[in-house]
Amino acid sequence: VQLVESGGGLVQPGGSLRLSCEASGFTFSYYDMRWYRQGPGKERELVASISRTGISTNYADSVKGRFTISRDNAKSTMYLQMNSLKPEDTAVFYCRTQNCWGQGTQVTVSS
């Protein structure tokens, strides 16, 4: 199992970013997927999850209405569209499945 995140960067408050998680080494469409984040000095927390088919999604209260999780099973890729970003969204974002983690991608929200 390999998970590779990308799309992080520096963005101003109110801005947007789209993260990607490219998966390999397993049948992507068979598994639920999750996005986590870990801010400076904070514990890692679940941000959003998506079912195998993409029909069912769930979000942390802190990101509801601002973040959208999605997946493209044909491309073995999961996405996290992040809008209206706030400084408190600054974190390393990780994708996860089957007890495996990606290496993470840094998101920094600052003016």
N, C-alpha and C positions, 0 to 999 in steps of 0.2 A: 504494500500500500504506500503510495506517495501522494502527498498533497502539497501544492505549491501556490501560495498566495501572491497576489500582485495588485497594484493599483493604489497603494498608499501614497502619502505625500503630505506636503504642507498646504493648508487651505485657510482662508480667512473665515471668521465666524459668519454663518449664514450661507456658506458655500456648499458645494456638493463634491462627492467622490464616488466612484464605483469600484468596488473591490471584486476581484475574481479569485476563484480557487479551482485550479486545474487538478484533476484527480487521475491517477493511473494505478495499475496493478490489481484492480478489482472491477467487478461489474457495477459501475456507478449507479445504474438505475435500480439496483436492488436495495440500496441503503438510504436511510434518512441522513441528513447532513445538518451541521450546526456551525454557526459563527459564534466565537467567544472574543472577549477583549480583556486586556489587562492594562489598566492605567498606572501611572507612576505611583508607587506606594500603595497600590490597591491589589486586592485578590482578583484572580481571573473570574470573569462572570459570563454567563450565557447571554448573548445578545438576541439571537434569532435561530429558529430551527425550521426545517422544511422536510416534508415527507418524501418518500421515494418518488411519487408521481408529481410532486409539486402542488398538489391540491390543498394540502393542509400546511399552514404556516403559524408560527407563534413568535411573539416578540416580548422582550423585556419592557416593562412599563416606561422606562426612561427613553426608549427609542420609538415607541408606537406613534404612528402618524408621520414619522420622519424617515425611517429606514424601511426598505423593501428587500426581502430575500427572494431569490428566484433560482432556477436551475435550468440547464439545457442538457438533458440526458444524452442527446446525440453527440454533444461535444464534451461530455464528462466534466462539466464545469458548473460551479455554483457561483452566484453573484450576491453582492450586497450593495444596493443603491442607497447612498446616504445623502440626505438633503437637510437643509437648515442646520448645518453642523454647529456645535457649540464647543467652547474651550474644554468643557468637561468630557467631551467625546475623545479627547486626546488619549491614545492608547496604542498598544500593539494588538492587531486583530489577527485571530487564528481561525482556521477552519478545522473541523474535527469530524471523524467518523470511525466507527469500530475501534474505539480507544486509541486511535492514531491522530497525531497533531501535525499540522504544517509548521513551517519555520516562522511564520508570522510576517505581517507587513505593518510598518509604522504609519499611523495617522496622527498628524499634529494640526490642531486647530488653534490658530493664533493670528493676531493682527500685527 
